[in-house]
Amino acid sequence: MISFFYSKTHKSHLIYNGGAFMRRYIPYIIFAAVILNIIVWPKTEAVEQFYGVENEVYMFNVSINGEVLLPDSYPYFKSVTYEEVINNAGGLTSDADISQINLHQEISTTTTIIIPSKDEEDKEQVMTKVNVNEADFSELIEIPGMTEKKAANLIIYREQHGAFASIDDLILVSYIGSATLEKIRPYITI
């Protein structure tokens, strides 16, 4: 068939035969051109858009209880301050004691906040529970009773063994014994 294209005797037959040959093979030629175009010259723009920068959406919950108008758990997708969480919870009640709250402190992991009342006799510090499965080093060392060494070991253990199933599993972390666990228990959550 290839010799058919190069044969001079049949060349006039291709041109003057009313285009029967061309009408017969034109769909095949177009199909082959489309396939070659797709294979040889793919569209790189679509691939770049598809494989572009991945935007991971991280959601965390902040539970706020105590002296707020709408105590509940609120989802967030970016770090927020205590002031923003309190405003989302409808604001403070008239009995709220915010003397020990740093309203500009940022929260970026699942946390529980308890706003104390002015009427409480012991005037405990605002209790913020830190999720040990999500907290980073700086958040862990803010827990009363947690040292840098214990926080580092907790993170290493968490990375090697996965998330903690219960608070009691922290006893498996080096340098966290039963005494330390009881000290930090009121300040942590899973």
N, C-alpha and C positions, 0 to 999 in steps of 0.2 A: 504494500500500500504506500510506503514511503517513496518508492521509486515512481509511483503514480504522480506524485507532486513534482518530481524533477524531470519527468519525461516531457520533451518538447512536443511530441506528437499529441499528447493528451492535454497540453496546456490550453490550446485553443478550445478544446472540448469543455474545459472548466469555465471559460469566459463566455462562450457563445451558446451554451446548451440551455439558455434560459435560466441559469442560476440554479438548476435542480440540485447540483452537488452542494452548493452553498446553502440552499434552503434545507437540505438534509442534515448537514453537519453544524450549522450555526448554533442550534441549542446546545450541542455538546461543547463547542468552543466557548460559549458564554458561561456554561456551568464550570468548565475547567478554569476559566479566568477568575470567577468568583471564589472558587475553592483556593486557588493559588494566592489570591489577594488576602484571604483570611489567614492562610498558613504563613505566607512569606512576610506580609506586612500587617501584623495585627495592630489594633488600636491600643496604644499605650496609655492614652488618657484615662480610659475607663479602668484599667488595671491600677493606675496610680490613685485614682479616687477610691477604689475599693480597698486597696491595701494601704491607704493613707494612715495618718496618726490615729491610733485607737484612743478613744476617750472613754476611760472606764468610769462608770458612774458608781460612786460609793455612797451607800445610804447607811445612816446610823440613827438610833433613836435616843432621845433624851427624855427621861421620865422626870416629871417635876411634881412633888407632893408637898403637903404642909400648907402654909399660909399663902396660897394663890387662889384666884377666883375659879380657874378651870384646871384642876390637877388632872394630868393625863400623860400619856407618852406621845411625843411629837417626833415625826420623821424629819431628818435634815439631809441635805446632799452636799453641804459645804460647812466648814467650821462656823460656829456661832458663838456669841458671847452670852454670859449669864443674863444680861439685860434683855437681849433678843428673846431668849427662852421665856423669861418672866413676862415679857410683853405678849408673846404668843399664847401664854397661859392666862391671858385676861388681866394681868397685873397682880399686884399684891393686895392682900386684905389689910384692913386697918390695924390688925394685930400682928402683922409681920415685922420681924426684927431683921433688918438688913445690915446691921452694923458690922457684921463679920463677913459680908459678901463682897468680893471684888467683882463688880458688875462688868468689868472689861476683860475678865479672864476668858479665854477662848476654850471651847469644847469641840473636839473633833472625833470622838469615839462614843459608843453607847455608854450613857452615864445616867445615874439616878441622883436627883437633887432633892433635898428636903429642906424647905424654908421653915425655920423655927418661929415660934410665937413669942411676943414680948412678955406674955404671961408665964412662960416657963421659968421656973425658979433656978434651974441650973444653967440656963443660958448657954447651952451647948453650941459649939461651932456648927455652922451650916454643914450638913453631912452630904457629901458627894460620893456616890459609889462609882468606882472605876471598874470597867469590864476588863478583867485580866486576859481575856482572849483577844482583845483588840487594842489594848493600850500600848503605847510606845514607851521607851525608856523614861522620858521626862515625866510622863503621867504616872508611871509606876513609883518613881522615887518621891512623889508628892504624898503618897499614902503614909500616914503615921505608922512607924514601926518597920518600914521598908527601907533597906539600905541599898546603895548602888550595887554592891556585890549580889544581893538577893534579887534585885530587879534584873540584872544581867543574866543570872542563872535562870530566872523565870522565863525570860525571852528565849534563851538557848533551848531550854526544855520544851517550850511551846513550839519552836520551829522544828525540833527533832521528832516530837511525838504528836503534834497536832493540838487542837483546842482541848481545853480542860472540860470534862463532862460535869464536874461538880467542884465546889469550892474545896472540899476535902481532898481532891486530887493534888492540891498544891503541896501537900506533905511530901510528895515524891520529888520535889525540886530540892537540889542541894542548898544547904544553909537556911532552909525554911523548915523549922521544926514545929512541934505542936504549940509551943509558947508563942512563936511568931505568928502562926496561923490564927490563933485566938486574938492576938493584938490587931491584925489586919482584917479579920472577918467582917466587922461592921462597915468597912470602907470599900469592900470589893463585891463584885457580882460576876456572874457568868453570862 
